[in-house]
Amino acid sequence: MLSAKSLFQEILDNDDAFRLFCSIAAGGEAQGGWENGRIAALVPAGLRELGPKIARHGADEDKHGRIFNALLKQRGLMPAQVPLETDYTLLLERRGIGLAHDRLSREVPLTERDVIVYLSHSRVTEQRASEQMRLLLRLFGDHPALGRAVRMISRDEDNHLAYCHEELLRLAAAGHGRTIHAVLRECALAEIRVYRDVGLAVMRHMGAVLRWPRPKAALLAAGIHATYVYERLGGWRRMVSLRQPARRDALGTPPVPEAEYA
């Protein structure tokens, strides 16, 4: 029977598929690390207290990229070239979501609105990351090779999501509620389209590597389209709601001391 467990197990058991999966993940995390690092360096004076938290976010993303590369190294695999159509971060930027790389490359301080755009974009994408890692945690949290990596990344993604909720609520209380609501909605509606397109592209590449029969590939594609329909009809709203998280000041406290995954 086709299930999330069987699908991920199939990818895990095949070196070429695992190489592609980890390479896509590592590339996205490294990109997120660079973006957060630049945003931390350009935070406006009025929001300077956010700088260390944004830097912590970026350091976590860099760490995740190293973890995925370490998983490849454990199996004697080199990173693969990531197909452009599977580059989630790049495709979001092309849709005008988040802060453009050319903006972040300039040594010009960000505005307060830029920070709202950054936090709103992060709130939406971290929702997706948290959900994906919770799925992997449920499936492989006790796996001898993957379990520790999955647990570490899942905890970090939950912290990132909590931080976005808390900071956006603070800015909403300061009078930015309408702007935050509008930017969150724009980000969420763009993200669900990009997530669908990237999911279809990843499945095409995985299907070619794993030689999936046409009916299986069609069934998986139908599932991705069905998820998009659900999200377009209202599922996207879970990505824009704001509530005080159980984990307060999630990125303001020192990280849990532990040896990095390697």
C-alpha positions in Angstrom: 0.0 0.0 0.0 1.3 3.5 -0.9 1.9 5.6 2.2 4.1 8.4 3.5 6.2 5.8 5.3 6.6 3.5 2.3 7.4 6.5 0.1 10.1 7.9 2.3 11.5 4.4 3.0 11.9 3.9 -0.8 13.8 7.2 -1.0 16.0 6.2 2.0 16.8 2.8 0.6 18.1 4.2 -2.8 21.4 6.1 -2.8 20.5 8.3 -5.8 17.1 9.2 -4.5 18.5 9.9 -1.0 21.3 12.0 -2.5 18.7 14.1 -4.3 16.5 14.5 -1.3 19.3 15.5 1.0 20.8 17.9 -1.6 17.5 19.7 -2.1 17.1 20.0 1.7 20.6 21.1 2.3 20.5 23.8 -0.4 17.3 25.3 1.0 18.6 25.4 4.5 21.9 27.0 3.4 20.0 29.6 1.5 17.9 30.3 4.6 21.0 30.7 6.7 22.4 33.3 4.3 19.2 35.2 4.2 18.8 35.3 8.0 22.4 36.3 8.4 22.0 39.3 6.1 18.7 40.3 7.7 20.3 40.2 11.2 23.1 42.5 9.9 20.7 45.0 8.4 18.0 45.2 11.1 16.9 48.8 11.6 18.0 50.6 14.8 14.4 50.6 16.2 14.2 46.8 16.1 17.8 46.1 17.1 16.7 43.7 19.8 15.6 41.3 17.1 19.1 41.0 15.6 20.4 38.2 17.9 17.3 36.2 17.4 17.4 36.5 13.6 21.1 35.5 13.7 20.2 32.5 15.8 17.6 31.5 13.3 20.2 31.8 10.5 22.7 29.8 12.5 20.1 27.0 13.0 19.4 26.9 9.2 23.2 26.7 8.5 23.4 23.8 11.0 20.5 22.0 9.2 22.4 22.3 5.9 25.4 20.7 7.5 23.3 18.0 9.0 21.9 17.0 5.6 25.4 17.0 4.1 26.6 14.9 7.0 23.9 12.3 6.2 25.2 12.2 2.7 28.8 11.8 3.8 27.9 8.9 6.1 26.8 7.0 3.0 29.8 8.1 1.0 27.7 10.3 -1.3 28.5 13.7 -2.7 25.8 16.4 -3.0 23.8 16.5 -6.2 23.0 19.4 -8.5 19.7 20.7 -7.4 17.2 21.1 -10.3 16.0 24.7 -10.4 12.3 23.7 -10.5 12.8 22.0 -7.1 14.3 25.2 -5.5 11.6 26.3 -3.1 13.4 29.4 -1.9 14.2 30.6 -5.4 10.7 30.1 -6.6 9.2 32.0 -3.7 11.6 34.9 -4.3 10.6 34.9 -8.0 7.0 35.4 -6.9 8.0 38.4 -4.9 7.7 36.7 -1.5 10.1 37.7 1.2 13.0 40.0 0.8 14.8 39.9 -2.5 18.4 38.8 -2.6 19.5 42.0 -4.4 18.0 44.0 -1.5 19.8 41.9 1.1 23.1 42.2 -0.8 23.2 45.9 -0.3 24.6 47.6 2.8 21.5 49.5 3.5 19.5 49.1 6.7 16.1 47.5 6.4 12.9 49.3 7.2 10.3 48.3 9.8 8.1 47.1 6.9 10.9 44.9 5.6 11.2 43.2 9.0 7.4 42.6 8.9 7.7 41.1 5.5 10.6 38.9 6.7 8.7 37.7 9.8 5.5 37.1 7.8 7.3 35.1 5.2 9.1 33.1 7.9 5.8 32.5 9.8 4.4 30.9 6.6 7.4 28.9 5.5 8.2 27.7 9.1 4.7 26.4 9.4 5.4 24.2 6.4 8.9 23.2 7.7 7.5 22.4 11.2 4.7 20.2 9.7 7.1 18.3 7.4 9.6 17.7 10.2 6.9 16.5 12.5 5.9 14.0 9.9 9.5 12.8 9.6 9.7 12.7 13.4 6.7 10.4 13.5 8.1 8.1 10.8 11.8 8.1 11.6 12.3 9.6 15.0 13.7 6.3 16.3 15.6 5.4 13.1 19.2 4.4 14.0 20.8 6.6 11.2 18.2 9.4 10.8 16.6 9.7 14.2 18.9 12.1 15.9 19.1 14.4 12.9 15.3 14.5 12.6 14.8 15.2 16.3 17.2 18.1 16.2 15.8 19.7 13.1 12.2 19.3 14.2 12.9 20.9 17.5 14.5 23.9 15.8 11.7 24.3 13.3 9.2 24.4 16.1 11.3 27.0 17.9 11.4 29.1 14.7 7.7 29.0 14.3 7.1 30.0 17.9 9.5 32.9 17.5 7.6 34.2 14.4 4.2 34.0 16.2 5.5 35.9 19.2 7.3 38.7 17.3 4.5 39.2 14.9 2.0 39.5 17.8 4.3 42.0 19.4 4.4 44.1 16.2 0.6 43.8 15.8 0.1 45.2 19.3 2.4 48.1 18.3 -0.1 49.0 15.5 1.0 46.9 12.5 -1.9 44.4 12.6 -3.4 45.3 9.2 -0.1 45.3 7.4 0.8 41.9 9.0 -2.5 40.4 8.1 -2.2 41.5 4.4 1.4 40.3 4.1 0.7 37.0 5.7 -2.2 36.3 3.3 -0.1 37.2 0.3 2.7 35.0 1.5 0.4 32.0 2.2 -1.4 32.1 -1.1 1.9 32.2 -3.0 3.5 29.6 -0.8 0.8 26.9 -1.4 1.3 27.3 -5.2 5.1 27.1 -5.0 4.8 24.1 -2.6 2.6 22.4 -5.2 4.9 23.1 -8.1 8.0 22.1 -6.2 6.3 18.9 -4.9 5.4 17.9 -8.5 8.9 18.6 -9.7 10.5 16.6 -6.9 8.1 13.7 -7.5 9.0 13.8 -11.3 12.7 13.6 -10.5 12.2 10.9 -7.8 10.0 8.9 -10.2 12.8 9.0 -12.8 15.4 7.9 -10.3 13.3 5.1 -8.8 11.6 4.1 -12.0 8.1 4.5 -10.7 5.4 3.0 -12.9 3.1 5.5 -14.6 0.0 4.7 -12.3 2.1 5.3 -9.2 3.5 8.6 -10.4 0.0 9.7 -11.4 -1.4 8.8 -8.0 1.3 10.8 -6.2 0.7 13.8 -8.5 -3.0 13.6 -7.8 -2.3 13.6 -4.1 -0.2 16.8 -4.5 -2.9 18.5 -6.5 -5.5 17.4 -3.9 -3.5 19.0 -1.1 -3.3 22.2 -3.1 -7.1 22.3 -3.6 -7.6 21.8 0.1 -5.2 24.5 1.0 -6.6 26.9 -1.7 -10.1 26.4 -0.3 -9.2 27.3 3.2 -6.2 25.2 4.5 -4.0 28.2 3.9 -5.6 29.9 6.9 -3.6 27.8 9.3 -0.5 29.6 8.0 -1.7 33.1 8.8 -3.3 32.8 12.3 -1.3 34.1 15.2 -1.4 32.9 18.8 1.0 33.2 21.7 3.2 30.1 21.6 3.8 27.7 24.4 7.5 28.2 23.9 8.1 31.9 24.8 11.3 33.6 23.7 12.2 30.5 21.8 15.2 32.1 20.1 16.2 34.4 22.9 17.5 31.7 25.2 20.8 29.9 24.7 20.5 26.8 22.4 20.4 23.4 24.1 24.1 22.4 24.5 24.9 19.3 22.5 27.4 18.1 20.0 26.4 18.9 16.4 25.2 16.0 14.3 28.0 14.6 12.2 
